[in-house]
Amino acid sequence: MNEQDTILYNRIIELSNRAYRNNIYVFSDFLSLSQQDVFYQATKDKAFAPIKYDLFGGYSNCERKMVRFGSEYDFGYEVEFPIKCIKVEPLAKKFAKEYTHRDYLGSLMGLGIDRKKFGDIFVDGMEAYIYVDESTADYLLENFVSVGRNSVKCSFSQLPESYKQANLKEVTIQVASPRADAVIAKVYNLSRKDTIPYFTEKKVSVNGHIVENNDKILAAGDTVSVRGYGKFNVISEGGLSRKGKLNLNIEIFGILQNR
């Protein structure tokens, strides 16, 4: 574990104890997949408080997520995640240019906003939706005025249901076994050998946990993320094909989902 991971590890334990000791909800910053893996490691530490927790990023399939320490079971009441969705659109669409996730990310960072204060960014054409920490939302509304050469305006919004649906593609694949390397290779048109570096370099996660063993067996309900390629859900097994291969129903996230 590197120095930054160790700092985060200790921070997570501190937050769990603060919530438990003071009987209040406590929230982390947005965590990347690798940081979420550090979180799960910290929950196994004896110093982690005996308190319930949830992870959420704005909607169920977000990649970057906050941790909420505490629950209605613990405290007798519920507090929502301090997450706002902000819509970004050009002031003059007629003359606007389409920009990528990287352009929006660069513009946000240029404002001095720490990456941990905003979550997933969804870009479609000339519009974008950004999940952001509530404490940063007002600053973003007032100061996020341009992306590239586009002058933009921001407003509170919700990620449209149409975006969520358009972002998913259901397919059926056939694999010799539900091993992670075999499924990833089939989904992203790679050889199984080509998938190995993604495991050794900790670029594969299953349900938020980094996976280094390429022979991990996947099951229905698993969410798999491969850095550089994207994310998919294993929906169900569909039995064997005539050639004896396993049919897997997969839900693949499309280009709207950007991290």
Contacts in CASP RR format, 6 or more apart in sequence:
PFRMAT RR
TARGET T0000
AUTHOR 0000-0000-0000
METHOD contacts of the structure
MODEL  1
MNEQDTILYNRIIELSNRAYRNNIYVFSDFLSLSQQDVFYQATKDKAFAP
IKYDLFGGYSNCERKMVRFGSEYDFGYEVEFPIKCIKVEPLAKKFAKEYT
HRDYLGSLMGLGIDRKKFGDIFVDGMEAYIYVDESTADYLLENFVSVGRN
SVKCSFSQLPESYKQANLKEVTIQVASPRADAVIAKVYNLSRKDTIPYFT
EKKVSVNGHIVENNDKILAAGDTVSVRGYGKFNVISEGGLSRKGKLNLNI
EIFGILQNR
1 9 0 8 1.000
1 38 0 8 1.000
5 35 0 8 1.000
5 38 0 8 1.000
8 35 0 8 1.000
8 38 0 8 1.000
8 39 0 8 1.000
9 38 0 8 1.000
9 41 0 8 1.000
9 42 0 8 1.000
9 45 0 8 1.000
11 28 0 8 1.000
12 28 0 8 1.000
12 38 0 8 1.000
12 39 0 8 1.000
12 42 0 8 1.000
12 43 0 8 1.000
12 48 0 8 1.000
12 67 0 8 1.000
13 42 0 8 1.000
13 45 0 8 1.000
13 47 0 8 1.000
13 48 0 8 1.000
13 49 0 8 1.000
15 26 0 8 1.000
15 27 0 8 1.000
15 28 0 8 1.000
15 67 0 8 1.000
15 69 0 8 1.000
16 26 0 8 1.000
16 42 0 8 1.000
16 43 0 8 1.000
16 48 0 8 1.000
16 49 0 8 1.000
16 51 0 8 1.000
16 53 0 8 1.000
16 69 0 8 1.000
17 47 0 8 1.000
17 48 0 8 1.000
17 49 0 8 1.000
18 24 0 8 1.000
18 26 0 8 1.000
18 69 0 8 1.000
19 25 0 8 1.000
19 26 0 8 1.000
19 49 0 8 1.000
19 51 0 8 1.000
19 69 0 8 1.000
19 70 0 8 1.000
19 74 0 8 1.000
20 49 0 8 1.000
20 50 0 8 1.000
20 51 0 8 1.000
20 69 0 8 1.000
20 74 0 8 1.000
21 49 0 8 1.000
23 74 0 8 1.000
23 75 0 8 1.000
24 75 0 8 1.000
25 68 0 8 1.000
25 69 0 8 1.000
25 70 0 8 1.000
25 75 0 8 1.000
25 79 0 8 1.000
26 68 0 8 1.000
26 69 0 8 1.000
26 70 0 8 1.000
27 66 0 8 1.000
27 67 0 8 1.000
27 68 0 8 1.000
27 69 0 8 1.000
27 81 0 8 1.000
27 82 0 8 1.000
28 39 0 8 1.000
28 66 0 8 1.000
28 67 0 8 1.000
28 69 0 8 1.000
29 66 0 8 1.000
29 114 0 8 1.000
29 116 0 8 1.000
29 117 0 8 1.000
29 133 0 8 1.000
30 57 0 8 1.000
30 64 0 8 1.000
30 65 0 8 1.000
30 66 0 8 1.000
30 115 0 8 1.000
30 116 0 8 1.000
30 117 0 8 1.000
30 118 0 8 1.000
30 119 0 8 1.000
30 131 0 8 1.000
30 133 0 8 1.000
31 38 0 8 1.000
31 39 0 8 1.000
31 55 0 8 1.000
31 64 0 8 1.000
31 65 0 8 1.000
31 66 0 8 1.000
31 67 0 8 1.000
31 116 0 8 1.000
32 63 0 8 1.000
32 64 0 8 1.000
32 259 0 8 1.000
33 63 0 8 1.000
33 64 0 8 1.000
33 205 0 8 1.000
33 208 0 8 1.000
33 210 0 8 1.000
33 225 0 8 1.000
33 227 0 8 1.000
34 202 0 8 1.000
34 205 0 8 1.000
34 210 0 8 1.000
36 55 0 8 1.000
36 65 0 8 1.000
36 205 0 8 1.000
36 208 0 8 1.000
36 209 0 8 1.000
37 205 0 8 1.000
37 208 0 8 1.000
37 209 0 8 1.000
37 210 0 8 1.000
39 55 0 8 1.000
39 67 0 8 1.000
40 208 0 8 1.000
40 209 0 8 1.000
42 48 0 8 1.000
43 53 0 8 1.000
49 69 0 8 1.000
51 69 0 8 1.000
51 70 0 8 1.000
51 71 0 8 1.000
51 74 0 8 1.000
52 70 0 8 1.000
52 71 0 8 1.000
52 73 0 8 1.000
52 74 0 8 1.000
53 67 0 8 1.000
53 68 0 8 1.000
53 69 0 8 1.000
53 70 0 8 1.000
53 71 0 8 1.000
54 67 0 8 1.000
54 68 0 8 1.000
54 70 0 8 1.000
54 71 0 8 1.000
55 65 0 8 1.000
55 66 0 8 1.000
55 67 0 8 1.000
55 68 0 8 1.000
56 62 0 8 1.000
56 65 0 8 1.000
56 66 0 8 1.000
56 68 0 8 1.000
56 81 0 8 1.000
56 83 0 8 1.000
57 64 0 8 1.000
57 65 0 8 1.000
57 66 0 8 1.000
57 81 0 8 1.000
57 83 0 8 1.000
57 119 0 8 1.000
57 120 0 8 1.000
57 131 0 8 1.000
58 81 0 8 1.000
58 83 0 8 1.000
58 85 0 8 1.000
58 120 0 8 1.000
58 131 0 8 1.000
58 159 0 8 1.000
59 159 0 8 1.000
59 164 0 8 1.000
61 164 0 8 1.000
61 167 0 8 1.000
61 223 0 8 1.000
61 231 0 8 1.000
61 233 0 8 1.000
61 253 0 8 1.000
61 257 0 8 1.000
62 119 0 8 1.000
62 120 0 8 1.000
62 131 0 8 1.000
63 120 0 8 1.000
63 225 0 8 1.000
63 231 0 8 1.000
63 257 0 8 1.000
63 259 0 8 1.000
64 119 0 8 1.000
64 120 0 8 1.000
64 131 0 8 1.000
64 259 0 8 1.000
66 81 0 8 1.000
66 82 0 8 1.000
66 83 0 8 1.000
66 133 0 8 1.000
68 79 0 8 1.000
68 81 0 8 1.000
71 78 0 8 1.000
72 78 0 8 1.000
82 133 0 8 1.000
82 134 0 8 1.000
82 135 0 8 1.000
83 131 0 8 1.000
83 132 0 8 1.000
83 133 0 8 1.000
83 134 0 8 1.000
84 131 0 8 1.000
84 132 0 8 1.000
84 133 0 8 1.000
84 134 0 8 1.000
84 137 0 8 1.000
84 156 0 8 1.000
85 129 0 8 1.000
85 130 0 8 1.000
85 131 0 8 1.000
85 132 0 8 1.000
85 156 0 8 1.000
85 157 0 8 1.000
85 158 0 8 1.000
85 159 0 8 1.000
86 129 0 8 1.000
86 130 0 8 1.000
86 131 0 8 1.000
86 132 0 8 1.000
86 137 0 8 1.000
86 140 0 8 1.000
86 141 0 8 1.000
86 144 0 8 1.000
86 154 0 8 1.000
86 155 0 8 1.000
86 156 0 8 1.000
86 157 0 8 1.000
87 127 0 8 1.000
87 128 0 8 1.000
87 129 0 8 1.000
87 154 0 8 1.000
87 155 0 8 1.000
87 156 0 8 1.000
87 157 0 8 1.000
88 104 0 8 1.000
88 127 0 8 1.000
88 128 0 8 1.000
88 129 0 8 1.000
88 130 0 8 1.000
88 144 0 8 1.000
88 147 0 8 1.000
88 152 0 8 1.000
88 153 0 8 1.000
88 154 0 8 1.000
89 126 0 8 1.000
89 127 0 8 1.000
89 128 0 8 1.000
89 152 0 8 1.000
89 153 0 8 1.000
90 96 0 8 1.000
90 126 0 8 1.000
90 150 0 8 1.000
90 151 0 8 1.000
90 152 0 8 1.000
90 153 0 8 1.000
91 150 0 8 1.000
91 151 0 8 1.000
91 152 0 8 1.000
91 153 0 8 1.000
92 151 0 8 1.000
93 126 0 8 1.000
96 126 0 8 1.000
96 150 0 8 1.000
97 126 0 8 1.000
97 148 0 8 1.000
97 149 0 8 1.000
97 150 0 8 1.000
98 125 0 8 1.000
98 126 0 8 1.000
99 123 0 8 1.000
99 126 0 8 1.000
99 147 0 8 1.000
99 148 0 8 1.000
99 150 0 8 1.000
100 123 0 8 1.000
100 258 0 8 1.000
101 121 0 8 1.000
101 123 0 8 1.000
101 258 0 8 1.000
101 259 0 8 1.000
103 147 0 8 1.000
103 148 0 8 1.000
104 121 0 8 1.000
104 123 0 8 1.000
104 128 0 8 1.000
104 130 0 8 1.000
104 147 0 8 1.000
105 121 0 8 1.000
107 144 0 8 1.000
107 146 0 8 1.000
107 147 0 8 1.000
107 148 0 8 1.000
108 118 0 8 1.000
108 130 0 8 1.000
108 140 0 8 1.000
108 144 0 8 1.000
109 115 0 8 1.000
111 139 0 8 1.000
111 140 0 8 1.000
111 143 0 8 1.000
111 144 0 8 1.000
113 136 0 8 1.000
113 139 0 8 1.000
113 140 0 8 1.000
117 132 0 8 1.000
117 133 0 8 1.000
117 135 0 8 1.000
117 136 0 8 1.000
118 130 0 8 1.000
118 131 0 8 1.000
118 132 0 8 1.000
118 133 0 8 1.000
118 136 0 8 1.000
118 140 0 8 1.000
119 130 0 8 1.000
119 131 0 8 1.000
119 132 0 8 1.000
119 259 0 8 1.000
120 130 0 8 1.000
120 131 0 8 1.000
120 257 0 8 1.000
120 258 0 8 1.000
120 259 0 8 1.000
121 128 0 8 1.000
121 129 0 8 1.000
121 130 0 8 1.000
121 131 0 8 1.000
121 258 0 8 1.000
121 259 0 8 1.000
122 128 0 8 1.000
122 129 0 8 1.000
122 130 0 8 1.000
122 159 0 8 1.000
122 163 0 8 1.000
122 167 0 8 1.000
122 256 0 8 1.000
122 257 0 8 1.000
122 258 0 8 1.000
123 256 0 8 1.000
123 258 0 8 1.000
124 163 0 8 1.000
124 256 0 8 1.000
126 150 0 8 1.000
128 147 0 8 1.000
129 157 0 8 1.000
129 159 0 8 1.000
129 163 0 8 1.000
130 140 0 8 1.000
132 140 0 8 1.000
137 156 0 8 1.000
140 154 0 8 1.000
141 154 0 8 1.000
141 155 0 8 1.000
141 156 0 8 1.000
144 152 0 8 1.000
144 154 0 8 1.000
145 151 0 8 1.000
145 152 0 8 1.000
145 153 0 8 1.000
146 152 0 8 1.000
163 256 0 8 1.000
166 256 0 8 1.000
167 253 0 8 1.000
167 254 0 8 1.000
167 256 0 8 1.000
167 257 0 8 1.000
168 251 0 8 1.000
168 252 0 8 1.000
168 253 0 8 1.000
168 254 0 8 1.000
169 251 0 8 1.000
169 252 0 8 1.000
169 254 0 8 1.000
170 235 0 8 1.000
170 249 0 8 1.000
170 250 0 8 1.000
170 251 0 8 1.000
170 252 0 8 1.000
171 249 0 8 1.000
171 250 0 8 1.000
171 252 0 8 1.000
172 238 0 8 1.000
172 247 0 8 1.000
172 248 0 8 1.000
172 249 0 8 1.000
172 250 0 8 1.000
173 183 0 8 1.000
173 186 0 8 1.000
173 187 0 8 1.000
173 247 0 8 1.000
173 248 0 8 1.000
173 250 0 8 1.000
174 186 0 8 1.000
174 241 0 8 1.000
174 243 0 8 1.000
174 245 0 8 1.000
174 246 0 8 1.000
174 247 0 8 1.000
174 248 0 8 1.000
175 182 0 8 1.000
175 183 0 8 1.000
175 186 0 8 1.000
175 245 0 8 1.000
175 246 0 8 1.000
175 248 0 8 1.000
176 182 0 8 1.000
176 245 0 8 1.000
176 246 0 8 1.000
177 217 0 8 1.000
177 246 0 8 1.000
178 217 0 8 1.000
178 218 0 8 1.000
178 219 0 8 1.000
178 234 0 8 1.000
178 237 0 8 1.000
178 246 0 8 1.000
178 248 0 8 1.000
179 214 0 8 1.000
179 215 0 8 1.000
179 216 0 8 1.000
179 217 0 8 1.000
179 218 0 8 1.000
180 195 0 8 1.000
180 199 0 8 1.000
180 204 0 8 1.000
180 206 0 8 1.000
180 211 0 8 1.000
180 213 0 8 1.000
180 214 0 8 1.000
180 215 0 8 1.000
180 216 0 8 1.000
180 217 0 8 1.000
180 218 0 8 1.000
180 224 0 8 1.000
181 192 0 8 1.000
181 195 0 8 1.000
181 196 0 8 1.000
181 199 0 8 1.000
181 214 0 8 1.000
181 215 0 8 1.000
182 192 0 8 1.000
183 218 0 8 1.000
183 224 0 8 1.000
183 234 0 8 1.000
183 248 0 8 1.000
183 250 0 8 1.000
184 190 0 8 1.000
184 195 0 8 1.000
184 198 0 8 1.000
184 204 0 8 1.000
184 224 0 8 1.000
184 226 0 8 1.000
184 229 0 8 1.000
185 191 0 8 1.000
185 192 0 8 1.000
185 194 0 8 1.000
185 195 0 8 1.000
187 232 0 8 1.000
187 250 0 8 1.000
187 252 0 8 1.000
188 226 0 8 1.000
188 229 0 8 1.000
192 214 0 8 1.000
195 204 0 8 1.000
195 214 0 8 1.000
196 214 0 8 1.000
197 203 0 8 1.000
198 204 0 8 1.000
198 226 0 8 1.000
198 227 0 8 1.000
199 211 0 8 1.000
199 212 0 8 1.000
199 213 0 8 1.000
199 214 0 8 1.000
200 212 0 8 1.000
202 210 0 8 1.000
202 212 0 8 1.000
203 226 0 8 1.000
203 227 0 8 1.000
203 228 0 8 1.000
204 210 0 8 1.000
204 211 0 8 1.000
204 212 0 8 1.000
204 224 0 8 1.000
204 225 0 8 1.000
204 226 0 8 1.000
204 227 0 8 1.000
205 211 0 8 1.000
205 224 0 8 1.000
205 225 0 8 1.000
206 216 0 8 1.000
206 218 0 8 1.000
206 222 0 8 1.000
206 223 0 8 1.000
206 224 0 8 1.000
206 225 0 8 1.000
207 222 0 8 1.000
207 223 0 8 1.000
208 223 0 8 1.000
208 225 0 8 1.000
218 224 0 8 1.000
218 234 0 8 1.000
219 234 0 8 1.000
220 234 0 8 1.000
220 235 0 8 1.000
220 236 0 8 1.000
220 237 0 8 1.000
221 233 0 8 1.000
221 234 0 8 1.000
221 235 0 8 1.000
222 233 0 8 1.000
222 234 0 8 1.000
223 231 0 8 1.000
223 232 0 8 1.000
223 233 0 8 1.000
223 234 0 8 1.000
224 231 0 8 1.000
224 232 0 8 1.000
224 233 0 8 1.000
224 234 0 8 1.000
225 231 0 8 1.000
230 253 0 8 1.000
230 254 0 8 1.000
230 257 0 8 1.000
231 252 0 8 1.000
231 253 0 8 1.000
231 257 0 8 1.000
232 250 0 8 1.000
232 251 0 8 1.000
232 252 0 8 1.000
232 253 0 8 1.000
233 250 0 8 1.000
233 251 0 8 1.000
234 248 0 8 1.000
234 249 0 8 1.000
234 250 0 8 1.000
235 248 0 8 1.000
235 249 0 8 1.000
235 250 0 8 1.000
235 251 0 8 1.000
236 248 0 8 1.000
236 249 0 8 1.000
237 246 0 8 1.000
237 247 0 8 1.000
237 248 0 8 1.000
237 249 0 8 1.000
238 246 0 8 1.000
238 247 0 8 1.000
238 248 0 8 1.000
238 249 0 8 1.000
239 246 0 8 1.000
239 247 0 8 1.000
240 246 0 8 1.000
240 247 0 8 1.000
241 247 0 8 1.000
END
